Amino acid sequence: MPSPFPGMDPYLENPEIFPDLHDSLITYIRENLQANLPPPYYAAIGRRVWIEASRRSIEPDVHVLRAGAARQVPSPTSKATAVVSRSAARPVIVKVLHDEFREPFLEIFAGLGDNKRLVTSIEVLSLSNKTPGEQGRELYLRKQRELLASTVNLVEIDLLRKGHHSTAVPLEPALAACGPFDYHVSVHPFDDVETYYVYPMNLKEPLATIEIPLLPGDAAISLDLQVVFDRCYDAGPYAREVDYGESQIIPPLDANQAAWATAMLQNRRD
């Protein structure tokens, strides 16, 4: 069963669901491009890996140490001086688990072996990429800066309404040129430093077909994001995982969008 929405499904932006969609998008973008890339190009999945303190709710491993000798308190009639005996200060031990995070991205190469060259890097932005203070964001922005200073094309796909603007195209010029948008793609060709190709997308519309640049002199490859999303939805758990009658949309929609979403779901039930 397809998604009840014509483009991005806002229910899938839920932080508990989007990571699965993120990884599926990378997999099926690769599948789509692989069928259309001419030799000697090919697409491969890479991964960022980092370690963070666990966000899981756990019981810490705490050792409670026995207090020192009791304080000697004189009786009201005694003139003796109170003697306080304390043991040496000892720490309380708290162990914190750490989790390993893996975030896939897509790379297009040309050539083999020693002649292999990275041509285009394709990123699907994650929640951590758009959250200030997250280690995943710092790693993402560092890579972004490196790519912008290199001879590699950069394609960034943002299907999240929540979070800080994080694609390389500056937000204000993008809004001035495109108007308001819910989602967008930023494409930066390495051989034209000042140019960004922006594909604005709104919730009520199908996702865009974008052009993936290759090396100068070779034609770009078209990528239909709606086709890729539909493939993810059909192959994924979302139709069973999301209770469209009860689940809340996170982040919430504005009043106009919420009314539209309700109507879409009602049409599906009818």
ChimeraX attribute file (.defattr): number of C-alpha atoms within 10 A of each C-alpha:
attribute: neighborCount
match mode: 1-to-1
recipient: residues
	/A:1	9
	/A:2	12
	/A:3	17
	/A:4	17
	/A:5	17
	/A:6	15
	/A:7	20
	/A:8	25
	/A:9	18
	/A:10	20
	/A:11	21
	/A:12	22
	/A:13	22
	/A:14	18
	/A:15	14
	/A:16	9
	/A:17	15
	/A:18	18
	/A:19	17
	/A:20	15
	/A:21	20
	/A:22	22
	/A:23	17
	/A:24	20
	/A:25	24
	/A:26	21
	/A:27	18
	/A:28	18
	/A:29	21
	/A:30	21
	/A:31	14
	/A:32	18
	/A:33	19
	/A:34	15
	/A:35	10
	/A:36	13
	/A:37	16
	/A:38	13
	/A:39	8
	/A:40	10
	/A:41	20
	/A:42	20
	/A:43	23
	/A:44	15
	/A:45	14
	/A:46	14
	/A:47	11
	/A:48	13
	/A:49	12
	/A:50	13
	/A:51	12
	/A:52	13
	/A:53	10
	/A:54	12
	/A:55	10
	/A:56	9
	/A:57	7
	/A:58	10
	/A:59	9
	/A:60	11
	/A:61	11
	/A:62	10
	/A:63	10
	/A:64	9
	/A:65	11
	/A:66	7
	/A:67	10
	/A:68	12
	/A:69	10
	/A:70	10
	/A:71	11
	/A:72	11
	/A:73	12
	/A:74	12
	/A:75	9
	/A:76	6
	/A:77	6
	/A:78	9
	/A:79	8
	/A:80	9
	/A:81	9
	/A:82	12
	/A:83	11
	/A:84	11
	/A:85	11
	/A:86	11
	/A:87	9
	/A:88	7
	/A:89	9
	/A:90	7
	/A:91	8
	/A:92	10
	/A:93	12
	/A:94	10
	/A:95	10
	/A:96	12
	/A:97	12
	/A:98	12
	/A:99	12
	/A:100	10
	/A:101	12
	/A:102	14
	/A:103	20
	/A:104	19
	/A:105	21
	/A:106	21
	/A:107	20
	/A:108	24
	/A:109	18
	/A:110	19
	/A:111	13
	/A:112	11
	/A:113	7
	/A:114	6
	/A:115	7
	/A:116	12
	/A:117	15
	/A:118	18
	/A:119	21
	/A:120	26
	/A:121	24
	/A:122	22
	/A:123	24
	/A:124	21
	/A:125	21
	/A:126	25
	/A:127	22
	/A:128	19
	/A:129	23
	/A:130	23
	/A:131	17
	/A:132	13
	/A:133	10
	/A:134	14
	/A:135	15
	/A:136	24
	/A:137	19
	/A:138	16
	/A:139	15
	/A:140	22
	/A:141	17
	/A:142	11
	/A:143	13
	/A:144	19
	/A:145	11
	/A:146	12
	/A:147	17
	/A:148	16
	/A:149	11
	/A:150	12
	/A:151	16
	/A:152	23
	/A:153	24
	/A:154	25
	/A:155	26
	/A:156	21
	/A:157	18
	/A:158	21
	/A:159	25
	/A:160	23
	/A:161	20
	/A:162	16
	/A:163	14
	/A:164	13
	/A:165	15
	/A:166	19
	/A:167	23
	/A:168	17
	/A:169	19
	/A:170	12
	/A:171	13
	/A:172	10
	/A:173	10
	/A:174	19
	/A:175	13
	/A:176	9
	/A:177	11
	/A:178	14
	/A:179	10
	/A:180	12
	/A:181	14
	/A:182	15
	/A:183	19
	/A:184	21
	/A:185	23
	/A:186	22
	/A:187	25
	/A:188	25
	/A:189	24
	/A:190	23
	/A:191	13
	/A:192	9
	/A:193	10
	/A:194	9
	/A:195	12
	/A:196	19
	/A:197	15
	/A:198	19
	/A:199	19
	/A:200	20
	/A:201	21
	/A:202	16
	/A:203	21
	/A:204	16
	/A:205	12
	/A:206	17
	/A:207	23
	/A:208	19
	/A:209	13
	/A:210	19
	/A:211	16
	/A:212	21
	/A:213	23
	/A:214	22
	/A:215	18
	/A:216	10
	/A:217	6
	/A:218	9
	/A:219	12
	/A:220	14
	/A:221	15
	/A:222	15
	/A:223	17
	/A:224	17
	/A:225	21
	/A:226	17
	/A:227	18
	/A:228	21
	/A:229	22
	/A:230	19
	/A:231	17
	/A:232	23
	/A:233	20
	/A:234	14
	/A:235	11
	/A:236	14
	/A:237	13
	/A:238	20
	/A:239	15
	/A:240	9
	/A:241	11
	/A:242	14
	/A:243	11
	/A:244	14
	/A:245	10
	/A:246	7
	/A:247	11
	/A:248	14
	/A:249	16
	/A:250	15
	/A:251	15
	/A:252	14
	/A:253	16
	/A:254	9
	/A:255	9
	/A:256	8
	/A:257	13
	/A:258	13
	/A:259	11
	/A:260	15
	/A:261	20
	/A:262	13
	/A:263	12
	/A:264	16
	/A:265	15
	/A:266	12
	/A:267	10
	/A:268	11
	/A:269	9
	/A:270	6
